[in-house]
Amino acid sequence: MGEEVDALVKKIAEHSGLSESEIRKRISDKVKAFAGLLTEVGAAYAVAKELGVDIDIEKEIHKKTPIAQLKPGMERVTVVGRVMRIFPPATYEKNGKKGKYCRIILADNTGEIGLTLWNRDVRYVEEGQIRVGDVIEVINAHVREYREQPALSMSFDSRIIINPEDTEKVPESPEFKKIAEIHDGDSMVYTKARVIRIFPPQTVQTSAGESEMVAMIVGDETGTARVAVWDSKKASGVNEGDTIIISAGYAKENERGITIHVGKLGMIQKTEETVDVPQMAQSQRSSIVRKRIDQLQDGDRFVAVRATVTRVFGTKEVLVCKNCGRRVKEENGKYICENCGETEAVPRTTLSMELDDGYGRIRAVIFGELANKMLEDTGGTERLRGEEIVATGYVKKSKISDRREFFVKDAARPDIDEEIERMLADAKKRLGE
């Protein structure tokens, strides 16, 4: 036992009437009872409390140690720092028991250090109580060695104060970029935005196997962006209208604009903070513009048409990047993505058809799971012809034919009641004019 434990043992023995050897045995038994989750110093305080010995714990709490002075082996240290990064919670298994942990990077004006939360304390991150940019005071932590560097770890009697009064000796919060400030190739993207729309999960092939990807449209006062969450569990509990903090994302640009990817190291957390979003952007979910085909223009986004499938040109499998879904080129036996560079290619179904609404015709292209579902629901390409659908997507002029094409992101058979309401509302509007 160390010097601090020796001093505590003497004090407990003096005030309890028990021998020092008995006190040491109780401390050792308590450490064993908590399977290593309680340090010797922590066990000594617990024994003192059981025996009614008053030890000035608050005095110890207020001895804050600068991060640069932390050394492996130190116990019951108190550190104040700003949360600069949060790694997603993960699980572990030890001696047949499963648990979870989460690593946080803290910084004060002397340096940075990792903090590991275990099991019960992971809730601070999962429930959004601790977010990037917060200042926290970690009390009664101990210092271990992790990758040859000092690292803080929580134990049974450790606790955390979120945003304490003492915040003078910590650096500024990491920069939260506005959406308009995020550019192609940006890494470690931190931003706050409101969720405008959430799309149904899609099964995608990744290097780790199949995964469910969730796509969102988010916005702030500077614009909107698409978000691709490569593990749907990270978006669990997030709803349209929520404000979220995206941590450690990375940005890539394609023909639809900037996409913020939330990958293995990225996180999404809900926050009660508010983000102003222009009314036009807020209405994208509820007021997707319904147009006739002859009204569609190159560059239209979030538009819908009600039309009949008059021709089916067929399906084909194309190779796309496993990371971003963009079509790849084969060069010297390797697959190259314009966004990701050399990559692994995976097959994706492409379904081409012609839509006609009585006012015009347009070639429509549907990809991936949506294409497969349409073919499955209708019984194949032959039976798809003649189906009436409401298709939502964007319009882009083909580089090959120089004609407008409609890229469908969502499609369903018309809801009769909804269509009747739409026609009545349109009639009332016309009569009012």
Secondary structure as UniProt FT lines:
FT   HELIX           3..16
FT   HELIX           20..33
FT   TURN            34..36
FT   HELIX           40..50
FT   TURN            51..52
FT   HELIX           57..61
FT   HELIX           67..69
FT   TURN            72..73
FT   STRAND          77..86
FT   STRAND          90..94
FT   TURN            95..96
FT   STRAND          97..108
FT   TURN            109..110
FT   STRAND          111..118
FT   HELIX           119..122
FT   HELIX           123..126
FT   TURN            127..128
FT   TURN            132..133
FT   STRAND          135..146
FT   TURN            147..148
FT   STRAND          149..153
FT   TURN            156..157
FT   STRAND          159..162
FT   TURN            168..169
FT   HELIX           179..181
FT   TURN            184..185
FT   STRAND          189..198
FT   STRAND          202..206
FT   TURN            207..208
FT   STRAND          209..220
FT   TURN            221..222
FT   STRAND          223..229
FT   HELIX           232..235
FT   TURN            236..237
FT   TURN            240..241
FT   STRAND          243..254
FT   TURN            255..256
FT   STRAND          257..262
FT   TURN            264..265
FT   STRAND          267..271
FT   HELIX           279..282
FT   TURN            283..286
FT   STRAND          289..290
FT   HELIX           293..295
FT   TURN            298..299
FT   STRAND          303..321
FT   TURN            322..324
FT   STRAND          329..331
FT   TURN            332..333
FT   STRAND          334..337
FT   TURN            338..340
FT   STRAND          341..343
FT   STRAND          345..356
FT   STRAND          361..367
FT   HELIX           368..378
FT   HELIX           381..384
FT   TURN            385..386
FT   STRAND          388..397
FT   TURN            399..401
FT   STRAND          404..412
FT   HELIX           416..432
//
